Amino acid sequence: MTDPTLQGAPYRDATLPSEARVADLLGRMTRREKIAQLGAIWPAQCSDGETFDAARMRDVAAHGLGQVTRISGSTLLEPEGAARLANAIQRWLREETRLGIPAILHEESLHGLTALGSVVHPQAINMAATWRSELVEQVAGFIGRAALARGATLVLAPILDITRDPRWGRLEETFGEDAYLVMALGCAYTRGVQAEGVLACGKHLVGHGLPEGGMNRAPAHIGPRELREHFLLPFEAAVRQERLGTVMHAYGEIDGQPCVSSRELLTDVLREEWGFEGVVVSDYDGVNELVVSHQVTSDLAAAAAMALEAGMDMELPRTVAYGEHLERALDRGLLDASVLDLAVSRVLRVKFKMGLFEFPIVAPVEIDPASERAHALRLARDSIVLLENDGTLPFPERPGRVAVVGPSADDPRNLLGDYAHQLHVETLLGRDETIATGTPVGETVHRISPSDAYPTVLSELRARFSHVVHAPGGTLWEASDEEIAAAARVSRGADVAVLVLGERSGLTDDAISGEARDRLEIGLPGRQQDLLEAVVATGTPVVLVLLAGRPLAVPWAAERCAAIIHAWVPGETGAVAVADVLSGAVNPGAKLPVTVPRSSGQVPSYYSHRPTGGHSNWKVEYVDGSNLPLWPFGFGRSYTSFELSDLQLSASEISAQDAFEVSATVRNTGQRAGDEVVQLYVRDVEASLTRPVKELRGFARVSLEPGQARSVTFTLHAEQLAYVDVPGRWLVEPGEFRLLLGTSSADLPLAASLNVVGPARVIESRCHYLTGVSIR
């Protein structure tokens, strides 16, 4: 029970500075109370999944508690039930522990809060394909409010990993291959969540998106300068510009050093160099990985000491290494008590700054599901990339007989991305069980028919067109000859065939994309290629719709399909968005956030390679095929046409301290309203070290009516031309830079030269990350 003599203690005085409160509280804590602040529990450890159990809580949190893991994400509780359980936990901590310290409650939130009844937004890779920072910020705001309504004060997103290997199953969870795009969208997500009073968590520090062989958690092979220039940059910007609240380490290692025990990453760079003031949390069971996977020790006490010494503050999802093992490490002299105090002070500081001591109980928060669902639909529409089109799209108002075939044509499950609540629950309940309401996992739940869940591409096209026929053509993994033949029969004689192929996200064995769902080949899975060829052979124009969390190598389809759209993993409103694009109600304007290779043999394939990349000595191509990607980064077609002109620089020469402007005019030269993404790239022509052939430094998605023109102006600072030199410093070096403006990384019709003159500049502390944009 809370010590009544502490009611007037300074740490309870909200008028005092946080540092004074931290110092007072830390000085009153026993060692066990300190250690308790670094651990976490699952809600099942203190409840039956719905009802709080004080006796069980006393067993796991008698000395206090740092965090509670995913009340909504690991149960079938509605918002009110989740809030009740959250309040019961916080009330018990406040009233029944000696010091009354509240807990941080966290949830997953990759593309909507991972909670029963939450809107399932398009996956993160869809957000990246929109090239709209403002949409990402808005969805993060919805997520923050939904988290607060359920008692959560921390969400484990955004993912700031840069990925260049489509074999890796978690590519769908990222914002793509480019450091600038990831940085812009990651900062937008952080800003949106934290504006609601909820902490964001940048993950995974660092290199998680470039694992060896595309295998999840494998080592990342990244040089020290490339690490700083590209892979660390989104984290740096989120910390320095948006005051990111928490950071999560990567499971993997870099050059033999596991990230979870890297003092260089978690202390030297993150805290001392960037000034990070939040807490570092472990990826789930990450400290244990020092024993199990990395095998740098066989002793969990030693592992706990390594991680805490490095700067890894809190262990998630439950206390294992940071409990008795951490206590043993202190007893054995593996860890100095001052290191424990430092980590605990960080945790307490965050709790004070969040106001948890004053307001641990959930207050009513207004949530508007209709507005959130409308936003999800807009995001889904804006994320669909038109890759090929011979004029078949959009469909005429009365398209005649439409054949809708493919294993994903009538399966709403395949619209949902990894870390949707339904996908996590199905790992516990089985493939055919989906979530109902208020029933703890492990009990009988109501079965929801897939057709009752969300609209499908088939149901949406049937609602719009009078003559729609259908055959699935098998499953994602398997198909008989007869199933393929049936799909071909349905397609033969139709005016157009919509073939919906791709992947399924999730954690179950039948999933193809998602965490630990890495692939050897990145073509169409199972017999989907056979199905594609059979339908194309009928002579009916084929519109290929790809529902997949990664770019798929489909060179055969690119040459033979009438049109191809990539809808990624578009969420619960995704089928509506796909039908809107096919029917012409929406003109697609999305762009690829990743390069699409021709085959797995090209991996890694990314646009910002070095001058010696992308070709082989004197022979440009592979001996057995093209070296060029199937579609380049930043690419996407439209139902209208655009023209860029009138490139202007505010100055042709600048010093290493100056800012400058780049402007151009974009005009809609077609007959339909549409969006174009104007993209600005920079090439360092003269540098002491090799530089990428081009790097994205700004973008603007512009909506234009037919014939309309608008002026786009980018404002950059010389600091954004810097690179990391041999000693590891950010350096702006005199010389020539080429500024390239266009509509993809491979279509840059406008170019101009800018010269940096005068002395070189070493940047001690970066402050300019994102390019200013104005549209007139």
NUVEX-778463 format. One line per field, with one value per residue (C-alpha): x, y, z; residue in one letter. Coordinates in steps of 0.2 Angstrom, whole numbers, plus 5000, padded with zeros to 4 digits. Each point is the difference from the previous one (the first is absolute). Last residue first. Layout:
<pts>
c1 = X_...
c2 = Y_...
c3 = Z_...
aa = A_...
</pts>
This chain:
<pts>
c1 = 5007_5008_5013_5012_5013_5013_5002_5016_5007_5007_5016_5012_5019_4998_5018_5000_5011_5007_4993_4989_4986_4995_4982_4997_4983_4989_4982_4995_5002_4991_5010_4998_4982_4990_5014_5012_5019_5012_5018_5013_5017_5013_5004_4998_4986_5006_4991_5014_5005_5019_4999_4986_4981_4991_4992_4989_4985_5012_4999_4982_4986_4984_4989_4988_4986_4990_4983_4992_4982_4996_4989_4999_5015_5005_5018_5010_5016_5017_5017_5018_5001_5017_5009_5015_5005_5017_5018_5011_5010_4985_4996_4984_4989_4983_4984_4982_4984_4983_4984_4986_4986_4981_4985_4986_4996_5003_5019_5013_5000_5014_5015_5010_5017_5009_5017_5004_5016_5006_5018_5013_5011_5001_4988_5002_4987_4987_4981_5000_4987_4992_4987_4992_4992_4986_4986_4988_4983_4995_5016_5016_5011_5019_5009_5012_5002_4989_5007_5017_5014_5014_4992_5002_5010_5018_4995_5000_5013_5015_5016_5000_4983_4986_4989_5013_5017_4993_4993_4982_4985_4987_4999_5002_5006_4996_5002_4999_4983_4993_4995_5002_4987_5008_4991_4989_4991_4989_4981_4990_4985_4985_4985_4982_5009_4991_5017_5006_4984_4999_5017_4996_4984_5010_5012_4988_5005_5018_5010_5014_5009_4988_5012_4991_5004_4992_4997_5011_5013_5017_4998_4993_5015_5011_4991_5013_4989_5002_4996_4984_4990_4982_5004_4986_5003_4989_4999_4993_4992_5010_4997_5019_5000_4989_5011_5016_4994_4994_5016_5009_4988_5006_5008_5007_5002_5018_5011_5010_5009_4986_5000_4984_5009_4989_4989_4997_4995_4988_4994_5011_4992_5009_4991_4999_4992_5008_4997_4986_4984_4996_4988_4995_4992_4987_4997_5000_5013_5001_4988_5008_5017_4995_4993_5016_5010_4988_5001_5019_5000_5005_5012_5009_4989_4985_4991_4994_4987_4986_4989_4988_4994_4987_4991_5014_5002_4995_5007_5017_4999_4995_5014_5014_4994_4990_5005_4995_4983_5008_5013_4986_5002_5002_4995_5012_5003_5013_5019_5001_4988_4983_4995_4995_5003_5017_5003_5001_5004_5019_5002_4996_5016_5009_4983_5001_5015_4993_4983_5009_5010_5018_5004_4988_4982_4993_5004_4986_4987_5001_4989_5013_5015_5000_4998_4986_4988_4993_4992_4986_4996_5010_4985_5008_5016_5014_5014_5011_5001_5011_5016_5003_5015_5006_4985_5005_4986_5005_4988_4985_5005_5004_4983_4992_5009_4995_4982_5002_5007_4986_4987_5009_4999_5008_4998_5011_4992_5013_5011_5008_5019_4997_5011_5014_4998_5003_5010_5015_5000_4999_5014_5011_4996_5007_5015_5004_4998_5013_5013_4997_5003_5016_5005_4998_5015_4998_5008_5004_4993_4986_4996_4999_4989_4988_4999_4997_4986_4991_5007_5004_4982_4987_4987_4997_5012_5016_5003_5016_5012_5014_5016_5002_4982_5002_5017_4994_4984_5010_5012_4985_4993_5016_5005_5009_5004_4988_4992_4984_4996_5011_5000_4983_4994_5002_4989_4985_4988_5010_5008_4995_5011_4994_4998_5012_5010_5013_5006_5019_4999_4984_4997_5018_5011_4986_4989_5011_5017_4995_4994_4992_4983_5008_5010_5019_5008_5001_4982_4988_4982_4985_4999_4998_4984_5000_4988_4994_5005_5004_4993_5015_5015_4993_4990_5014_5013_4989_4997_5019_5006_4999_5005_5015_5005_4999_5008_5014_5003_4998_4984_4999_4985_4999_4985_4984_4988_5009_5002_5016_5009_4988_4997_4985_5006_5015_4998_4992_4983_4989_4994_4988_4986_4994_4982_4994_4990_5013_5012_4991_4999_5018_5007_4990_5006_5018_4999_4993_5014_5014_4994_4999_5017_5008_4994_4995_4982_4989_5000_4988_4998_5019_4997_5001_5018_5002_4996_5018_5004_4992_5002_4993_4991_4986_4988_4994_4998_4987_5001_4987_4987_4984_4988_4993_5018_5005_4986_5005_5018_4995_4988_5015_5011_4988_5001_5019_5000_4988_5010_5016_4993_5011_4985_5011_5008_4983_4997_5017_4993_4985_4983_4989_4992_4987_4999_4987_5011_5017_5016_4999_5000_5014_5015_4992_5006_4995_5008_4995_5012_4998_4996_5011_4991_5015_4995_4990_4981_4992_5009_5004_4983_4992_5011_4995_4982_5000_5008_4988_4985_5008_5002_4981_4994_5011_4993_5011_5005_5017_5018_5000_4988_5010_5016_5014_5000_5015_5012_4993_5000_5007_4985_4999_4999_4992_4990_4992_4995_4991_4992_4992_4993_4986_5002_5014_4999_5010_5017_5013_4988_5002_5018_5013_5015_5017_5011_4990_5001_5019_4998_4988_5011_5015_4990_4993_5000_5015_4993_4984_5008_5012_4986_4989_5014_5004_4982_4998_4989_4982_4994_5004_5000_5019_5001_4993_4983_4991_5015_4996_4984_5012_4990_4994
c2 = 5143_4985_5002_4987_5000_4987_4989_4997_5017_4999_4990_5003_5002_5003_5001_5013_5001_5017_5010_4995_4988_4999_4996_4993_4998_4985_4997_4984_4989_4983_4986_5005_5004_5016_5013_5012_4998_5011_4997_5005_5007_5003_5006_4987_5000_4987_4990_4992_4982_5002_4994_5012_4999_5009_5018_5006_5002_5012_5012_5003_4997_5009_4991_5010_4992_5012_4994_4997_4995_4993_4986_5003_4997_4993_5001_4987_5009_4992_5005_4994_4983_4994_4998_4990_4997_5007_4994_5009_5017_5007_5009_4995_4999_4995_5007_4994_5010_4991_5007_4988_5002_4999_5000_5009_4993_5005_5001_5013_5003_5012_5000_5016_5000_5007_4997_5012_5003_5000_5005_4994_4990_5015_5002_5001_4998_5010_5000_4985_4998_4986_5006_4984_4984_4992_4989_4987_4992_4983_4999_4990_4997_5000_5007_4985_4991_4987_4983_5005_5002_4987_4991_4981_4985_5007_5013_5017_5015_4990_5010_4998_4992_5013_5007_5006_5008_5017_4996_4995_5011_4991_4984_4982_4988_4988_4998_4981_5000_5005_5015_5012_5012_5015_5006_5015_4998_5015_5003_5011_4988_5009_4996_4997_4992_4983_4991_5013_5001_4981_4999_5013_4991_4984_5009_5006_4987_5002_5004_4987_5005_5006_4998_5002_4992_5003_4991_4986_4992_5008_5005_4983_4991_5012_4997_5002_5005_5015_4996_5000_4993_5002_5002_5003_4994_5007_4987_5003_4984_4990_4984_4998_5014_4990_4984_5010_5008_4984_4992_5015_4998_4982_5003_5017_5014_5005_5005_4984_4994_5009_5006_4998_5003_5015_5004_4993_4982_4995_4981_4996_5013_5017_5012_5007_4991_5001_5005_4997_5009_4997_5012_4993_5012_4998_4982_4987_4989_5006_4988_4985_5006_5000_4982_4994_5006_4991_4985_5000_5000_5015_5003_5014_5015_4989_4994_5008_5011_5000_5015_5008_5018_5007_5015_5010_5011_4989_4985_5009_5003_4982_4993_5012_4995_5010_4997_4988_4991_4991_4993_4992_5005_4986_5004_4996_4985_5003_5001_5018_5010_5004_5018_5001_4989_4996_4989_4981_4991_5001_4995_5008_5005_5005_5006_5013_5008_5001_5008_5013_5007_4997_4994_5008_4996_4999_4982_4996_5008_4985_5002_5004_4994_4983_5006_5004_5015_4998_5016_4998_5017_5016_5011_5017_4996_4992_5010_4992_4990_5014_4990_5002_4995_5004_5009_5002_4999_5011_5015_4989_4991_5016_5007_4984_5001_5018_4995_4986_5013_5012_4986_4993_5017_4998_5012_4996_4997_5001_4985_5000_5004_5018_5009_4987_4996_5018_4995_5010_4991_4983_5005_5005_4985_4989_5010_5000_4981_4998_5011_4992_4983_5006_5008_4983_4994_4984_4983_5002_4983_5008_5012_4986_4990_5014_5001_4981_5002_5012_5008_4984_4994_5014_5000_5008_5009_5004_5019_5010_4994_5012_4989_4996_4994_4988_4993_4998_4991_4989_4996_4995_4990_4990_4990_5015_5007_4987_5012_4989_4993_5009_5018_4996_5000_5019_5001_4991_5012_5014_5009_5017_5016_5014_5019_5014_4998_5013_4995_4998_4995_4991_4990_5000_4996_4992_4988_4998_5000_4991_4986_4986_4999_5004_4984_5005_4988_5012_5006_4988_4996_5001_5019_5012_5009_5019_5011_5018_5007_5018_5005_5008_4993_4983_4997_5007_4989_4985_5003_5003_4984_4990_5012_5011_4993_4982_5004_5007_4986_4986_4989_4981_4997_4983_4989_5005_4996_4991_5011_4991_5010_5013_5017_5007_4997_5011_5010_5004_4992_5010_5017_5000_5013_5007_5005_5017_5003_5010_4986_4989_5012_5006_4983_4995_5016_4997_4982_5006_5013_4989_4984_5011_5007_4984_4991_4981_5000_5007_4983_4987_4993_4996_4988_4984_5003_4994_5018_5005_5018_5006_5015_4998_5014_4990_5012_4993_4991_5010_5007_5008_4986_5002_4994_5017_5006_4988_5004_5019_4996_4989_5013_5013_4987_4999_5019_5001_4987_5009_5016_4992_4995_4990_4988_4985_5003_4998_4984_4993_5004_4989_5007_5004_4987_5010_4994_4988_4989_5008_5001_5019_5005_4996_4997_5002_4988_5004_5006_5004_5010_4996_5011_5002_4999_4999_4986_4991_4997_5017_5007_4983_4993_5015_4999_4981_5003_5015_4990_4986_5012_5009_4983_4996_5017_4998_4982_4986_4985_4999_5001_5016_5009_4998_5001_4999_5008_5010_5005_4991_5002_4990_4988_4999_4982_4991_5015_5001_4981_5004_5016_4991_5012_4994_4998_4989_4990_5013_5005_4989_4999_5019_4996_5007_5012_5004_5015_5008_4984_5001_5017_4993_4985_5011_5010_5017_5016_5009_4996_5009_5016_5001_4996_5014_5013_4995_5001_5018_5003_5006_4982_4996_4981_4999_5013_4988_5006_4984_4990_4997_4990_4986_4993_4982
c3 = 4720_5009_5014_5006_5014_4999_5015_5011_5005_5018_4999_5014_4998_4981_4993_4986_4985_4995_4986_4986_4998_4982_4994_4983_4992_4994_4994_4991_5015_4996_5007_5019_4996_4995_4997_5007_5001_5009_4995_5013_4996_5013_5018_5013_5013_5013_5013_5010_5001_4999_4982_4995_5002_4987_4999_4986_5013_5010_4985_5005_4989_4995_4987_4989_4990_4988_4994_4983_4996_4982_5007_5019_5011_5017_5004_5011_5005_5002_5007_5002_4991_4996_4984_4993_5018_5005_5000_5011_4998_4991_4984_4991_5015_4993_5007_4997_5000_4997_4994_5004_4988_5004_4988_4992_4983_4982_4999_5001_5019_5003_5012_5001_5008_5015_5009_5015_5010_5018_5004_5012_4988_4989_4985_4981_4986_5010_5002_4988_4987_4990_4988_4995_5005_4990_5005_4993_5005_5005_5011_5001_5014_5003_5015_5001_4983_4992_4993_5006_4987_5000_4985_4998_4998_4999_5012_4992_4999_4994_5003_5019_5005_5002_5013_5012_4996_5001_5018_5002_5003_4989_5010_4995_5013_4993_4981_5001_5009_4983_4989_5015_5006_5008_5016_5005_4983_4996_5002_4989_4995_4993_5010_4994_4985_5002_5003_5013_5009_5001_5007_5013_5005_5002_5011_5013_5013_4997_4984_5000_4984_4987_4985_4984_4983_4983_4984_5006_4988_5003_5018_5004_4994_5010_5016_5014_5015_5011_5018_5010_4986_4993_4981_4988_4982_4987_4986_4983_4994_4988_5010_5001_5013_5012_4998_5003_5015_5008_4996_5009_5015_5002_5017_5003_4986_4999_5014_5003_5016_5010_5018_5011_5017_5003_4985_4983_4994_5013_5000_5015_5011_5004_4988_4982_4985_4983_4982_4987_4995_4981_4993_4983_4987_4986_5005_4986_5010_5017_5008_4990_5006_5018_4998_4992_5015_5012_4989_4999_5019_5010_5015_5009_4998_4998_4984_4985_5009_4987_4997_4988_5000_4989_5008_5006_5015_5015_4991_5000_5018_5005_4989_5007_5017_5013_5018_5014_4994_4986_5011_5011_5018_5012_5018_5013_5011_5014_4998_4996_5012_4992_5000_4982_4984_4992_4986_5000_4983_5001_5018_5017_5007_4983_4995_5014_4992_4983_5006_5010_4985_5003_4982_4987_4996_4982_4999_5013_4989_4989_4984_4986_5010_4993_4982_4989_4996_4982_4994_4987_4992_5006_5002_5007_4991_5010_5004_4995_4984_4993_4998_5019_5010_5018_5007_5019_5013_5015_4998_5000_5016_5008_4996_5006_5016_5003_4997_5013_5012_4997_5003_5015_5009_5017_5015_5015_5017_5013_5003_5018_5002_5000_5013_5002_4981_4995_4985_5006_5017_4991_4989_5014_5010_4986_4997_5019_5000_4986_5009_5017_4993_4993_5016_5009_4990_4990_4999_5019_5004_5010_4986_4987_5012_5001_4981_5000_5013_4989_4984_4991_5000_5003_4987_4982_5001_5011_5004_4999_4987_5003_4996_5019_5001_4985_5006_5018_4995_4989_5014_5011_4986_4999_4984_4993_4983_4992_4988_4999_5017_5012_4993_4994_5018_5000_4984_5008_4991_4993_5015_5005_4999_5011_4996_5000_4984_4998_4983_5004_5018_5000_4983_4994_5016_5010_4990_4985_5006_5016_4989_5011_4991_4983_5001_4995_4988_4986_5002_5009_4999_5011_4998_5014_5005_5003_5010_5001_4984_5002_4982_4993_5009_5004_4984_4990_5007_4999_4981_4998_5008_4984_4987_5003_5017_4995_4983_5009_5012_4987_5000_5000_5010_5010_4999_5010_4986_4985_4984_4997_5013_5008_4992_5009_5018_4997_5016_5012_4996_5003_5005_5014_5002_5016_5002_5004_4985_4991_5004_4987_4986_5002_5000_4985_4991_5005_4993_4984_4997_5006_4990_4984_5003_5005_4984_5000_5006_5013_5010_5006_4983_4999_5015_4990_4994_4982_4994_5005_5001_5016_5010_5018_5008_5006_5009_5011_5017_5008_5017_5012_4999_5010_4987_4995_5000_4987_4989_5001_4995_4986_4992_5002_4991_4986_4998_5001_4986_4990_5002_4994_4983_4989_4998_4997_5018_5008_4990_5006_5018_4997_4996_5015_5010_5010_5018_5006_5010_5002_4990_4998_4982_4988_5011_5016_5013_5018_5016_5017_5011_5018_5015_5015_5017_5011_5012_4987_5003_4997_4984_4993_5003_4992_4985_4998_5002_4988_4987_5002_4999_4985_4991_5004_4994_4984_4996_5007_4990_5007_4995_4991_5011_5016_4991_5012_5017_5004_5014_5015_5019_5015_5001_4981_4995_5015_5005_4983_5002_5016_4993_4986_4987_4989_4981_4994_5016_5009_5007_4990_4985_4999_4994_5012_5000_5007_5003_5014_5010_5001_5009_5012_5003_5004_5012_4995_5011_4991_4983_5005_5005_4986_4987_5008_4999_4982_4995_5006_5015_4998_4999_5018_5002_4999_5014_5013_5007_4999_5004_5018_4994_4993_4985_5004
aa = R_I_S_V_G_T_L_Y_H_C_R_S_E_I_V_R_A_P_G_V_V_N_L_S_A_A_L_P_L_D_A_S_S_T_G_L_L_L_R_F_E_G_P_E_V_L_W_R_G_P_V_D_V_Y_A_L_Q_E_A_H_L_T_F_T_V_S_R_A_Q_G_P_E_L_S_V_R_A_F_G_R_L_E_K_V_P_R_T_L_S_A_E_V_D_R_V_Y_L_Q_V_V_E_D_G_A_R_Q_G_T_N_R_V_T_A_S_V_E_F_A_D_Q_A_S_I_E_S_A_S_L_Q_L_D_S_L_E_F_S_T_Y_S_R_G_F_G_F_P_W_L_P_L_N_S_G_D_V_Y_E_V_K_W_N_S_H_G_G_T_P_R_H_S_Y_Y_S_P_V_Q_G_S_S_R_P_V_T_V_P_L_K_A_G_P_N_V_A_G_S_L_V_D_A_V_A_V_A_G_T_E_G_P_V_W_A_H_I_I_A_A_C_R_E_A_A_W_P_V_A_L_P_R_G_A_L_L_V_L_V_V_P_T_G_T_A_V_V_A_E_L_L_D_Q_Q_R_G_P_L_G_I_E_L_R_D_R_A_E_G_S_I_A_D_D_T_L_G_S_R_E_G_L_V_L_V_A_V_D_A_G_R_S_V_R_A_A_A_A_I_E_E_D_S_A_E_W_L_T_G_G_P_A_H_V_V_H_S_F_R_A_R_L_E_S_L_V_T_P_Y_A_D_S_P_S_I_R_H_V_T_E_G_V_P_T_G_T_A_I_T_E_D_R_G_L_L_T_E_V_H_L_Q_H_A_Y_D_G_L_L_N_R_P_D_D_A_S_P_G_V_V_A_V_R_G_P_R_E_P_F_P_L_T_G_D_N_E_L_L_V_I_S_D_R_A_L_R_L_A_H_A_R_E_S_A_P_D_I_E_V_P_A_V_I_P_F_E_F_L_G_M_K_F_K_V_R_L_V_R_S_V_A_L_D_L_V_S_A_D_L_L_G_R_D_L_A_R_E_L_H_E_G_Y_A_V_T_R_P_L_E_M_D_M_G_A_E_L_A_M_A_A_A_A_A_L_D_S_T_V_Q_H_S_V_V_L_E_N_V_G_D_Y_D_S_V_V_V_G_E_F_G_W_E_E_R_L_V_D_T_L_L_E_R_S_S_V_C_P_Q_G_D_I_E_G_Y_A_H_M_V_T_G_L_R_E_Q_R_V_A_A_E_F_P_L_L_F_H_E_R_L_E_R_P_G_I_H_A_P_A_R_N_M_G_G_E_P_L_G_H_G_V_L_H_K_G_C_A_L_V_G_E_A_Q_V_G_R_T_Y_A_C_G_L_A_M_V_L_Y_A_D_E_G_F_T_E_E_L_R_G_W_R_P_D_R_T_I_D_L_I_P_A_L_V_L_T_A_G_R_A_L_A_A_R_G_I_F_G_A_V_Q_E_V_L_E_S_R_W_T_A_A_M_N_I_A_Q_P_H_V_V_S_G_L_A_T_L_G_H_L_S_E_E_H_L_I_A_P_I_G_L_R_T_E_E_R_L_W_R_Q_I_A_N_A_L_R_A_A_G_E_P_E_L_L_T_S_G_S_I_R_T_V_Q_G_L_G_H_A_A_V_D_R_M_R_A_A_D_F_T_E_G_D_S_C_Q_A_P_W_I_A_G_L_Q_A_I_K_E_R_R_T_M_R_G_L_L_D_A_V_R_A_E_S_P_L_T_A_D_R_Y_P_A_G_Q_L_T_P_D_T_M
</pts>
